[in-house]
Structure formats: C-alpha cells, structure tokens
Amino acid sequence: MKRTFLFVLFFIFIAWAVTSCEALSNCESCKWVTTDSSTGDITEGPDETEYCGADLIAIKTKSTTNGTQKTVYKCH
C-alpha cells in the first residue's frame, strides 16, 4: 500500500514539474511603446509588467493616440 501511494505521489510530482506554468496560464510580459508618426521617434516604458488571461487580451487591444503620438502595449 505504501509503495502504491509513493508511486502515485511521485507520478503527480513529475507531472507537475514537467508542465510549464506559461502553457497553463497564458501570460506575457508587456510594456508600453510610443511612436511619433511625424518624427519616427520610438519611446519605450521603463518597466515590463506580466499580464495573464483576460487582462492580457485587454492590454493588447489598448492603444491611445495623442496628436502624432500613438501608444500601444507590446507583449512577448
């Protein structure tokens, strides 16, 4: 009985260790990027933030335009 229990516990541990957390939870790191269409200047935000699931979808579709400057979130 102990042997079976340990085998099952070992199998669960191996299955947990092998699966990638990213594959299970669709997360990406994103930062804002501003492009000026008149000068071609590109400015990136200082920090990357990790977004997952619905938040990731929302941030990928978010963009703002201020005159000739367009800001979008780039994710990888």
Backbone as XML, in Angstrom:
<?xml version="1.0"?>
<chain id="A" units="angstrom">
  <residue number="1" name="MET">
    <atom name="N" x="0.824" y="-1.191" z="0.000"/>
    <atom name="CA" x="0.000" y="0.000" z="0.000"/>
    <atom name="C" x="0.875" y="1.264" z="0.000"/>
  </residue>
  <residue number="2" name="LYS">
    <atom name="N" x="1.903" y="1.271" z="0.850"/>
    <atom name="CA" x="2.799" y="2.419" z="0.901"/>
    <atom name="C" x="3.488" y="2.615" z="-0.441"/>
  </residue>
  <residue number="3" name="ARG">
    <atom name="N" x="3.868" y="1.532" z="-1.059"/>
    <atom name="CA" x="4.577" y="1.600" z="-2.336"/>
    <atom name="C" x="3.679" y="2.225" z="-3.413"/>
  </residue>
  <residue number="4" name="THR">
    <atom name="N" x="2.433" y="1.830" z="-3.457"/>
    <atom name="CA" x="1.480" y="2.375" z="-4.427"/>
    <atom name="C" x="1.265" y="3.865" z="-4.162"/>
  </residue>
  <residue number="5" name="PHE">
    <atom name="N" x="1.096" y="4.220" z="-2.908"/>
    <atom name="CA" x="0.899" y="5.611" z="-2.552"/>
    <atom name="C" x="2.114" y="6.450" z="-2.964"/>
  </residue>
  <residue number="6" name="LEU">
    <atom name="N" x="3.306" y="5.984" z="-2.681"/>
    <atom name="CA" x="4.504" y="6.709" z="-3.058"/>
    <atom name="C" x="4.646" y="6.814" z="-4.574"/>
  </residue>
  <residue number="7" name="PHE">
    <atom name="N" x="4.279" y="5.748" z="-5.294"/>
    <atom name="CA" x="4.337" y="5.778" z="-6.754"/>
    <atom name="C" x="3.384" y="6.845" z="-7.302"/>
  </residue>
  <residue number="8" name="VAL">
    <atom name="N" x="2.178" y="6.892" z="-6.798"/>
    <atom name="CA" x="1.193" y="7.882" z="-7.244"/>
    <atom name="C" x="1.679" y="9.290" z="-6.901"/>
  </residue>
  <residue number="9" name="LEU">
    <atom name="N" x="2.202" y="9.464" z="-5.698"/>
    <atom name="CA" x="2.717" y="10.763" z="-5.293"/>
    <atom name="C" x="3.884" y="11.195" z="-6.174"/>
  </residue>
  <residue number="10" name="PHE">
    <atom name="N" x="4.790" y="10.291" z="-6.489"/>
    <atom name="CA" x="5.917" y="10.569" z="-7.368"/>
    <atom name="C" x="5.430" y="10.943" z="-8.766"/>
  </residue>
  <residue number="11" name="PHE">
    <atom name="N" x="4.446" y="10.220" z="-9.289"/>
    <atom name="CA" x="3.893" y="10.494" z="-10.611"/>
    <atom name="C" x="3.266" y="11.889" z="-10.658"/>
  </residue>
  <residue number="12" name="ILE">
    <atom name="N" x="2.531" y="12.249" z="-9.632"/>
    <atom name="CA" x="1.911" y="13.578" z="-9.580"/>
    <atom name="C" x="2.987" y="14.658" z="-9.525"/>
  </residue>
  <residue number="13" name="PHE">
    <atom name="N" x="4.036" y="14.431" z="-8.736"/>
    <atom name="CA" x="5.123" y="15.392" z="-8.651"/>
    <atom name="C" x="5.817" y="15.566" z="-10.000"/>
  </residue>
  <residue number="14" name="ILE">
    <atom name="N" x="6.105" y="14.494" z="-10.695"/>
    <atom name="CA" x="6.753" y="14.569" z="-12.012"/>
    <atom name="C" x="5.845" y="15.284" z="-13.008"/>
  </residue>
  <residue number="15" name="ALA">
    <atom name="N" x="4.564" y="14.979" z="-13.008"/>
    <atom name="CA" x="3.622" y="15.637" z="-13.915"/>
    <atom name="C" x="3.561" y="17.136" z="-13.633"/>
  </residue>
  <residue number="16" name="TRP">
    <atom name="N" x="3.582" y="17.513" z="-12.375"/>
    <atom name="CA" x="3.569" y="18.928" z="-12.006"/>
    <atom name="C" x="4.863" y="19.621" z="-12.419"/>
  </residue>
  <residue number="17" name="ALA">
    <atom name="N" x="5.993" y="18.963" z="-12.218"/>
    <atom name="CA" x="7.287" y="19.573" z="-12.513"/>
    <atom name="C" x="7.526" y="19.740" z="-14.011"/>
  </residue>
  <residue number="18" name="VAL">
    <atom name="N" x="6.992" y="18.856" z="-14.812"/>
    <atom name="CA" x="7.241" y="18.884" z="-16.256"/>
    <atom name="C" x="6.376" y="19.909" z="-16.968"/>
  </residue>
  <residue number="19" name="THR">
    <atom name="N" x="5.164" y="20.123" z="-16.502"/>
    <atom name="CA" x="4.271" y="21.061" z="-17.181"/>
    <atom name="C" x="4.750" y="22.485" z="-16.984"/>
  </residue>
  <residue number="20" name="SER">
    <atom name="N" x="4.705" y="23.240" z="-18.047"/>
    <atom name="CA" x="5.140" y="24.629" z="-17.991"/>
    <atom name="C" x="4.024" y="25.483" z="-17.429"/>
  </residue>
  <residue number="21" name="CYS">
    <atom name="N" x="4.372" y="26.358" z="-16.544"/>
    <atom name="CA" x="3.392" y="27.273" z="-15.970"/>
    <atom name="C" x="2.829" y="28.197" z="-17.041"/>
  </residue>
  <residue number="22" name="GLU">
    <atom name="N" x="3.667" y="28.658" z="-17.967"/>
    <atom name="CA" x="3.201" y="29.531" z="-19.037"/>
    <atom name="C" x="2.195" y="28.836" z="-19.940"/>
  </residue>
  <residue number="23" name="ALA">
    <atom name="N" x="2.405" y="27.567" z="-20.198"/>
    <atom name="CA" x="1.489" y="26.848" z="-21.077"/>
    <atom name="C" x="0.113" y="26.729" z="-20.443"/>
  </residue>
  <residue number="24" name="LEU">
    <atom name="N" x="0.079" y="26.672" z="-19.127"/>
    <atom name="CA" x="-1.197" y="26.521" z="-18.434"/>
    <atom name="C" x="-1.904" y="27.849" z="-18.215"/>
  </residue>
  <residue number="25" name="SER">
    <atom name="N" x="-1.152" y="28.943" z="-18.196"/>
    <atom name="CA" x="-1.777" y="30.189" z="-17.784"/>
    <atom name="C" x="-1.559" y="31.355" z="-18.743"/>
  </residue>
  <residue number="26" name="ASN">
    <atom name="N" x="-1.318" y="31.181" z="-19.962"/>
    <atom name="CA" x="-1.250" y="32.213" z="-20.992"/>
    <atom name="C" x="-0.859" y="33.595" z="-20.458"/>
  </residue>
  <residue number="27" name="CYS">
    <atom name="N" x="0.385" y="33.746" z="-20.042"/>
    <atom name="CA" x="0.883" y="35.021" z="-19.509"/>
    <atom name="C" x="1.996" y="35.564" z="-20.399"/>
  </residue>
  <residue number="28" name="GLU">
    <atom name="N" x="2.091" y="36.891" z="-20.464"/>
    <atom name="CA" x="3.154" y="37.553" z="-21.215"/>
    <atom name="C" x="3.569" y="38.821" z="-20.484"/>
  </residue>
  <residue number="29" name="SER">
    <atom name="N" x="4.815" y="39.238" z="-20.726"/>
    <atom name="CA" x="5.315" y="40.497" z="-20.179"/>
    <atom name="C" x="5.082" y="41.595" z="-21.204"/>
  </residue>
  <residue number="30" name="CYS">
    <atom name="N" x="4.543" y="42.721" z="-20.752"/>
    <atom name="CA" x="4.198" y="43.815" z="-21.669"/>
    <atom name="C" x="4.779" y="45.133" z="-21.159"/>
  </residue>
  <residue number="31" name="LYS">
    <atom name="N" x="5.084" y="46.023" z="-22.090"/>
    <atom name="CA" x="5.475" y="47.388" z="-21.763"/>
    <atom name="C" x="4.891" y="48.305" z="-22.823"/>
  </residue>
  <residue number="32" name="TRP">
    <atom name="N" x="4.685" y="49.556" z="-22.459"/>
    <atom name="CA" x="4.109" y="50.498" z="-23.423"/>
    <atom name="C" x="5.203" y="51.025" z="-24.335"/>
  </residue>
  <residue number="33" name="VAL">
    <atom name="N" x="4.800" y="51.261" z="-25.590"/>
    <atom name="CA" x="5.700" y="51.799" z="-26.611"/>
    <atom name="C" x="4.968" y="52.937" z="-27.304"/>
  </residue>
  <residue number="34" name="THR">
    <atom name="N" x="5.608" y="54.121" z="-27.343"/>
    <atom name="CA" x="5.024" y="55.287" z="-28.001"/>
    <atom name="C" x="5.803" y="55.581" z="-29.271"/>
  </residue>
  <residue number="35" name="THR">
    <atom name="N" x="5.082" y="55.718" z="-30.381"/>
    <atom name="CA" x="5.688" y="56.028" z="-31.669"/>
    <atom name="C" x="5.149" y="57.365" z="-32.157"/>
  </residue>
  <residue number="36" name="ASP">
    <atom name="N" x="6.052" y="58.254" z="-32.552"/>
    <atom name="CA" x="5.665" y="59.545" z="-33.111"/>
    <atom name="C" x="5.718" y="59.425" z="-34.627"/>
  </residue>
  <residue number="37" name="SER">
    <atom name="N" x="4.557" y="59.544" z="-35.274"/>
    <atom name="CA" x="4.494" y="59.333" z="-36.724"/>
    <atom name="C" x="5.165" y="60.462" z="-37.516"/>
  </residue>
  <residue number="38" name="SER">
    <atom name="N" x="5.298" y="61.651" z="-36.928"/>
    <atom name="CA" x="5.911" y="62.750" z="-37.671"/>
    <atom name="C" x="7.442" y="62.682" z="-37.652"/>
  </residue>
  <residue number="39" name="THR">
    <atom name="N" x="8.020" y="62.222" z="-36.544"/>
    <atom name="CA" x="9.481" y="62.166" z="-36.446"/>
    <atom name="C" x="10.036" y="60.750" z="-36.506"/>
  </residue>
  <residue number="40" name="GLY">
    <atom name="N" x="9.197" y="59.757" z="-36.243"/>
    <atom name="CA" x="9.649" y="58.369" z="-36.224"/>
    <atom name="C" x="10.284" y="57.964" z="-34.906"/>
  </residue>
  <residue number="41" name="ASP">
    <atom name="N" x="10.261" y="58.849" z="-33.910"/>
    <atom name="CA" x="10.833" y="58.534" z="-32.602"/>
    <atom name="C" x="10.015" y="57.449" z="-31.905"/>
  </residue>
  <residue number="42" name="ILE">
    <atom name="N" x="10.724" y="56.523" z="-31.258"/>
    <atom name="CA" x="10.084" y="55.449" z="-30.507"/>
    <atom name="C" x="10.556" y="55.533" z="-29.061"/>
  </residue>
  <residue number="43" name="THR">
    <atom name="N" x="9.605" y="55.577" z="-28.139"/>
    <atom name="CA" x="9.901" y="55.625" z="-26.713"/>
    <atom name="C" x="9.258" y="54.419" z="-26.051"/>
  </residue>
  <residue number="44" name="GLU">
    <atom name="N" x="10.040" y="53.703" z="-25.226"/>
    <atom name="CA" x="9.515" y="52.535" z="-24.515"/>
    <atom name="C" x="9.390" y="52.845" z="-23.036"/>
  </residue>
  <residue number="45" name="GLY">
    <atom name="N" x="8.432" y="52.180" z="-22.419"/>
    <atom name="CA" x="8.253" y="52.330" z="-20.982"/>
    <atom name="C" x="9.400" y="51.706" z="-20.217"/>
  </residue>
  <residue number="46" name="PRO">
    <atom name="N" x="9.607" y="52.148" z="-18.982"/>
    <atom name="CA" x="10.756" y="51.675" z="-18.208"/>
    <atom name="C" x="10.612" y="50.246" z="-17.686"/>
  </residue>
  <residue number="47" name="ASP">
    <atom name="N" x="9.410" y="49.828" z="-17.390"/>
    <atom name="CA" x="9.204" y="48.519" z="-16.759"/>
    <atom name="C" x="8.313" y="47.625" z="-17.602"/>
  </residue>
  <residue number="48" name="GLU">
    <atom name="N" x="8.542" y="46.319" z="-17.465"/>
    <atom name="CA" x="7.634" y="45.341" z="-18.055"/>
    <atom name="C" x="6.751" y="44.808" z="-16.942"/>
  </residue>
  <residue number="49" name="THR">
    <atom name="N" x="5.501" y="44.574" z="-17.278"/>
    <atom name="CA" x="4.547" y="44.030" z="-16.323"/>
    <atom name="C" x="3.954" y="42.770" z="-16.913"/>
  </residue>
  <residue number="50" name="GLU">
    <atom name="N" x="3.750" y="41.746" z="-16.076"/>
    <atom name="CA" x="3.189" y="40.497" z="-16.562"/>
    <atom name="C" x="1.662" y="40.544" z="-16.483"/>
  </residue>
  <residue number="51" name="TYR">
    <atom name="N" x="1.024" y="40.187" z="-17.591"/>
    <atom name="CA" x="-0.432" y="40.117" z="-17.671"/>
    <atom name="C" x="-0.831" y="38.711" z="-18.076"/>
  </residue>
  <residue number="52" name="CYS">
    <atom name="N" x="-1.960" y="38.242" z="-17.576"/>
    <atom name="CA" x="-2.440" y="36.896" z="-17.863"/>
    <atom name="C" x="-3.929" y="36.930" z="-18.210"/>
  </residue>
  <residue number="53" name="GLY">
    <atom name="N" x="-4.353" y="35.951" z="-19.002"/>
    <atom name="CA" x="-5.762" y="35.743" z="-19.295"/>
    <atom name="C" x="-6.465" y="36.940" z="-19.901"/>
  </residue>
  <residue number="54" name="ALA">
    <atom name="N" x="-7.602" y="37.316" z="-19.300"/>
    <atom name="CA" x="-8.425" y="38.413" z="-19.817"/>
    <atom name="C" x="-7.685" y="39.745" z="-19.736"/>
  </residue>
  <residue number="55" name="ASP">
    <atom name="N" x="-6.857" y="39.922" z="-18.697"/>
    <atom name="CA" x="-6.074" y="41.159" z="-18.583"/>
    <atom name="C" x="-5.099" y="41.293" z="-19.746"/>
  </residue>
  <residue number="56" name="LEU">
    <atom name="N" x="-4.511" y="40.183" z="-20.164"/>
    <atom name="CA" x="-3.584" y="40.201" z="-21.295"/>
    <atom name="C" x="-4.305" y="40.588" z="-22.581"/>
  </residue>
  <residue number="57" name="ILE">
    <atom name="N" x="-5.460" y="40.029" z="-22.807"/>
    <atom name="CA" x="-6.237" y="40.360" z="-24.009"/>
    <atom name="C" x="-6.608" y="41.846" z="-23.999"/>
  </residue>
  <residue number="58" name="ALA">
    <atom name="N" x="-7.031" y="42.345" z="-22.839"/>
    <atom name="CA" x="-7.431" y="43.756" z="-22.730"/>
    <atom name="C" x="-6.251" y="44.688" z="-22.978"/>
  </residue>
  <residue number="59" name="ILE">
    <atom name="N" x="-5.088" y="44.379" z="-22.436"/>
    <atom name="CA" x="-3.939" y="45.273" z="-22.584"/>
    <atom name="C" x="-3.395" y="45.245" z="-24.008"/>
  </residue>
  <residue number="60" name="LYS">
    <atom name="N" x="-3.512" y="44.110" z="-24.687"/>
    <atom name="CA" x="-3.043" y="44.020" z="-26.073"/>
    <atom name="C" x="-3.896" y="44.868" z="-27.015"/>
  </residue>
  <residue number="61" name="THR">
    <atom name="N" x="-5.154" y="45.056" z="-26.690"/>
    <atom name="CA" x="-6.050" y="45.831" z="-27.553"/>
    <atom name="C" x="-6.093" y="47.310" z="-27.175"/>
  </residue>
  <residue number="62" name="LYS">
    <atom name="N" x="-5.459" y="47.674" z="-26.075"/>
    <atom name="CA" x="-5.480" y="49.046" z="-25.597"/>
    <atom name="C" x="-4.457" y="49.896" z="-26.357"/>
  </residue>
  <residue number="63" name="SER">
    <atom name="N" x="-4.892" y="51.023" z="-26.875"/>
    <atom name="CA" x="-3.989" y="51.977" z="-27.514"/>
    <atom name="C" x="-4.579" y="53.376" z="-27.387"/>
  </residue>
  <residue number="64" name="THR">
    <atom name="N" x="-3.690" y="54.355" z="-27.355"/>
    <atom name="CA" x="-4.135" y="55.746" z="-27.286"/>
    <atom name="C" x="-3.377" y="56.557" z="-28.321"/>
  </residue>
  <residue number="65" name="THR">
    <atom name="N" x="-4.044" y="57.595" z="-28.840"/>
    <atom name="CA" x="-3.418" y="58.490" z="-29.801"/>
    <atom name="C" x="-3.538" y="59.912" z="-29.283"/>
  </residue>
  <residue number="66" name="ASN">
    <atom name="N" x="-2.411" y="60.609" z="-29.306"/>
    <atom name="CA" x="-2.371" y="61.999" z="-28.856"/>
    <atom name="C" x="-1.623" y="62.784" z="-29.918"/>
  </residue>
  <residue number="67" name="GLY">
    <atom name="N" x="-2.344" y="63.392" z="-30.816"/>
    <atom name="CA" x="-1.717" y="64.112" z="-31.934"/>
    <atom name="C" x="-1.020" y="63.132" z="-32.862"/>
  </residue>
  <residue number="68" name="THR">
    <atom name="N" x="0.288" y="63.252" z="-32.991"/>
    <atom name="CA" x="1.046" y="62.348" z="-33.874"/>
    <atom name="C" x="1.637" y="61.175" z="-33.096"/>
  </residue>
  <residue number="69" name="GLN">
    <atom name="N" x="1.377" y="61.108" z="-31.791"/>
    <atom name="CA" x="1.935" y="60.036" z="-30.963"/>
    <atom name="C" x="0.895" y="58.956" z="-30.700"/>
  </residue>
  <residue number="70" name="LYS">
    <atom name="N" x="1.296" y="57.718" z="-30.948"/>
    <atom name="CA" x="0.416" y="56.582" z="-30.695"/>
    <atom name="C" x="1.115" y="55.668" z="-29.692"/>
  </residue>
  <residue number="71" name="THR">
    <atom name="N" x="0.396" y="55.333" z="-28.620"/>
    <atom name="CA" x="0.932" y="54.475" z="-27.581"/>
    <atom name="C" x="0.195" y="53.147" z="-27.607"/>
  </residue>
  <residue number="72" name="VAL">
    <atom name="N" x="0.956" y="52.053" z="-27.645"/>
    <atom name="CA" x="0.407" y="50.698" z="-27.610"/>
    <atom name="C" x="1.238" y="49.876" z="-26.630"/>
  </residue>
  <residue number="73" name="TYR">
    <atom name="N" x="0.699" y="48.737" z="-26.230"/>
    <atom name="CA" x="1.441" y="47.811" z="-25.381"/>
    <atom name="C" x="2.013" y="46.706" z="-26.245"/>
  </residue>
  <residue number="74" name="LYS">
    <atom name="N" x="3.321" y="46.487" z="-26.141"/>
    <atom name="CA" x="3.999" y="45.404" z="-26.845"/>
    <atom name="C" x="4.253" y="44.289" z="-25.838"/>
  </residue>
  <residue number="75" name="CYS">
    <atom name="N" x="3.862" y="43.093" z="-26.219"/>
    <atom name="CA" x="3.981" y="41.948" z="-25.310"/>
    <atom name="C" x="4.829" y="40.852" z="-25.943"/>
  </residue>
  <residue number="76" name="HIS">
    <atom name="N" x="5.499" y="40.108" z="-25.085"/>
    <atom name="CA" x="6.263" y="38.934" z="-25.539"/>
    <atom name="C" x="6.246" y="37.872" z="-24.488"/>
  </residue>
</chain>
